[in-house]
Amino acid sequence: MSKESTALAVIKPTAEAEPLPAAESVTVPASIMLAAETVCDLKGSQSSYGAIYVHARDRRGRVVSTDGARLFIASFAISGKTPSWMSSGLLLDSTGLKARLAMIAKGEEAQVKLTHVKGTYRVQMTDVDGDIAFNLETVSATFPEYEKIIEADSFVDLDNDGQARGHEWKPIGIGSGYLKQCGDIARLLDNGRPKSEREKTGMVVRAFTGDQTRPVVFDFPGWPGAVLFVMPLKLAGGFTKETAALLAPAVRGSIAALKAHSTRWLQVAKAATTDEERADAIVKSKAFQDRIAALMEKAPVVTIGKTKAPAEAEPAAEQEPAAEQQPPADPAAEPTPEPHEEAAQEEGEAQEPAPGPKVKRQKIRVQKEAA
């Protein structure tokens, strides 16, 4: 008979799991959550995800969103202690968010309450009374370093001496209804084009107050603490001859004014009594000539196909009236271009309408992390 044996297993108690921190809440105006959702909407978006970034900066809350071409930022006051999770922030998945917000955001000054336990992957969104509650998923990704967009050169172009070119920090107000109508007009015009020529995000509307390297910045004076950056489009191709005919008077006037300033500084240089004054005046005259050249490069003239050569420069006393002048089509034809050219093209040089501009959109990069 074999002996029976038994084996004993000694089970050591495991270390207690570290308890999760307490849930912390913040109250956010529903209106800015809805506005942020509109910007990060994935329909037509170039973003790799649709999410809203909620975090704190300088003891104020911020709601931020982007679709790769637009960046919306809105700040709000935090009541009480700032939740610890707002220092690094959370990305809230925007899937189905609009409908959920609409159920909470009824009435004026509606608020939503966001409750989160740091280290978890869900956020509870409720109304202030807790009668309506939804669980939102978070997104494991790194939000773009959007504050790099909020720099001085977003509002002004400075020269090498730190002087502003153009208007410095000068706001221009536009009624929101007019902006909406601008979009409506673009949509109506786009509907008249073949479907194959339509852009996914709608017809491009160009603005002439900025350039292709700086965002167009909108703020909302009626709601302090909210701003919208719209990244410009890089447009290939010049103006059509129809648009050129409309805008030529403005270009003629700009060139004439710039050339007058350049001539004035040349006269100052000629009358200067010291080499330093003469050199300074020549530099200023050259700056206006450079602006003329830059304007000519972007001037609204047709550059496709053959164009007439610029008219011979005439003595200043014998120039034609400004109303009958046009800018030369080729800015490189003369070192200091004269501000006029014959407006009429010969019949044999008639141009075909220029095709619509090709669009390349500037992007706000989004770096995605592993979930």
C-alpha positions, 0 to 999 in steps of 0.5 A, a space after each residue: 500500500 502506497 503512502 498518501 501525501 499531501 501538498 500545502 500551498 502557502 498563499 501570501 496576501 498581495 499588496 492592496 491596490 492603490 485606490 483611485 483618486 476621488 472624482 472631480 467635476 467642472 462646470 462648462 457653458 454648454 454653448 462653447 461645448 456646442 461651438 467646439 463640436 461644430 469645429 471638430 465635426 468630422 464631416 469634411 474634416 482633415 483631422 485624424 479624430 473628432 475630439 474636444 480638448 478640455 483643460 486649464 490654463 492660468 486658472 481658467 478653463 479652456 475648450 479647444 477643438 480643431 479640424 486641421 484647418 480651423 482652431 476654436 478656443 474658448 475660455 471659461 471661469 472655473 467655480 471652486 477648485 480646479 480639478 487635477 485632471 485639467 492640468 493635462 486635460 482630456 480629449 472627449 470623443 465628439 461622436 454623438 456629442 452634439 445630440 447629447 449636448 442638445 438635450 442638456 443645453 436648453 434655455 439660456 446660460 445652460 451649463 454642463 457638468 463634467 465629472 472625471 476620475 483621473 487615470 480612467 477613460 470615461 467622463 460623465 456629462 450631466 446637467 447641473 441638477 444631475 437629471 440627465 447623464 451621459 458617459 463620454 469616452 476619452 481619446 488617447 492622443 496628443 492634442 496639437 500644441 495650439 498655443 504656437 498659433 497664438 503668436 504676434 505674427 498671427 496679427 502683424 507682419 514685422 520687418 527686420 527693424 521690428 516695424 509693422 508692415 501694414 496695420 498692426 492689431 487692427 480688428 475689422 468687424 463683420 456681421 455674422 449674418 453677412 459671413 453666413 450669407 457669404 457662405 450661402 452665396 458660395 454654395 449657390 455659385 458652387 451649385 452652378 458648377 459641374 460636380 467634378 469641379 466642386 471642392 469637398 469643403 465647398 467653394 473657396 472664398 478668398 480674403 485680401 486682408 492677410 497672406 498665406 502664412 498667417 491664420 485669419 483670426 476671428 473673435 466674438 466681442 459679445 462672448 469674451 474669451 472665445 476666438 476662432 483661427 482659420 488657416 488660409 489656403 494656398 491657392 495656385 493660379 492667378 486671377 481670371 481676366 474677368 476678376 482682373 478687370 474688376 480689381 485693376 483700378 485698385 491695383 493701379 491706385 496702389 502702385 501709383 501711391 507706392 511709386 510716389 513714396 519711392 520717388 519722394 525718398 529718392 528726392 530726399 536722397 538727392 538733397 541729403 547733406 550727409 552720406 548717412 542721410 542719403 543711404 537711409 533715404 535710398 533704403 526707404 525708397 528701395 523698400 517701396 520699390 520692393 512692395 511694388 514688385 511684390 504687389 505686381 507679382 500678385 496683381 490681378 492680371 491674367 498670366 496664362 498664355 500670351 500677354 502684351 508687353 508693358 508699355 514704354 515708360 513715359 516722362 512723368 509730365 506726359 503720363 496718362 490720367 490714372 483712370 486710364 492706366 493699368 499695371 503691367 502684366 509682367 513685373 519682371 519686365 522693368 526693375 521699377 515698374 511703371 503704374 500703367 499698361 494699355 487695358 485693351 488686349 488685341 483680338 488675336 491675344 484673347 485669353 481663355 478663362 482661367 481654370 479654378 484655383 487649385 487648393 492646398 490647405 494648411 494643416 494644424 498637425 495632430 500627433 496621435 499616440 497609441 491607445 
